């Protein structure tokens, strides 16, 4: 699913990502620049909220390990994003009900699919050099 962000939406995403970066809780990435990771993550969250018409609470989302959305049935949703075109869903510590995987490419966000917490636990952990991480291949993600 492809979501295109306007220049104004990208400017807003940049501003909020910077706010998260300075707050220090936008990401715990050790792989890439944390400011870049904050931008990628917030663009994906915004695109998801835009696509599914869900409220994006930018204030309470500043807490580390908080979820990004609550579905109508009460499930917690966390958005995971990358700018790697061949990326897969990686989650350090699954504690939410649903994990959405997105790929951010400039002003385009591809909402690839999602996995439940149980799917992640069933797949088990792998170590990619940064400690044990739960992993679901993108081809195994559920789609809308």
C-alpha positions, -999 to 999 in steps of 0.1 A, spaced: 0 0 0 15 33 -11 10 66 7 24 98 -8 32 127 16 30 163 4 58 188 9 39 204 38 34 169 54 71 162 51 80 195 67 57 187 96 72 152 99 107 167 100 97 191 127 81 164 149 110 139 142 134 166 154 114 171 185 116 134 192 153 133 185 160 161 210 138 145 235 159 113 231 132 87 228 125 86 191 145 54 185 171 31 201 188 24 168 225 16 169 227 10 131 220 44 116 219 81 125 193 85 152 180 118 137 174 100 104 158 71 122 134 95 140 124 110 106 118 76 90 98 64 119 76 95 122 69 96 84 58 60 86 35 67 116 20 97 99 14 78 66 -3 50 86 -26 75 103 -33 92 70 -42 60 52 -64 45 80 -78 78 93 -65 72 128 -56 98 154 -19 104 157 -11 114 193 23 131 190 24 140 227 20 107 244 40 90 217 71 107 231 75 80 257 100 53 249 85 19 242 50 33 239 26 21 211 17 44 182 -20 37 178 -49 19 194 -73 1 170 -111 2 173 -110 -32 190 -84 -19 216 -53 -36 201 -21 -17 204 -3 -10 172 34 -1 168 49 11 135 84 -1 125 100 15 95 132 15 74 146 31 43 161 -2 31 140 -12 1 146 -49 9 140 -46 46 121 -70 69 102 -65 102 125 -65 132 113 -60 168 136 -61 198 110 -68 225 74 -75 213 50 -60 238 23 -47 216 -5 -65 198 3 -56 162 35 -44 144 32 -27 111 62 -27 87 68 3 64 95 14 40 101 51 36 115 64 3 116 102 2 80 114 2 65 79 -4 58 54 24 50 18 15 29 1 42 42 -34 35 21 -54 60 18 -64 96 25 -91 121 9 -99 154 29 -103 186 22 -140 184 36 -142 149 69 -126 161 71 -149 191 64 -180 169 92 -170 144 117 -167 173 148 -145 176 179 -140 155 210 -121 162 220 -97 134 250 -84 154 231 -61 177 216 -87 201 186 -110 199 158 -96 177 125 -110 166 122 -112 128 94 -117 103 103 -118 66 83 -93 46 68 -120 24 52 -136 55 35 -104 68 -2 -101 67 -17 -75 43 -48 -54 43 
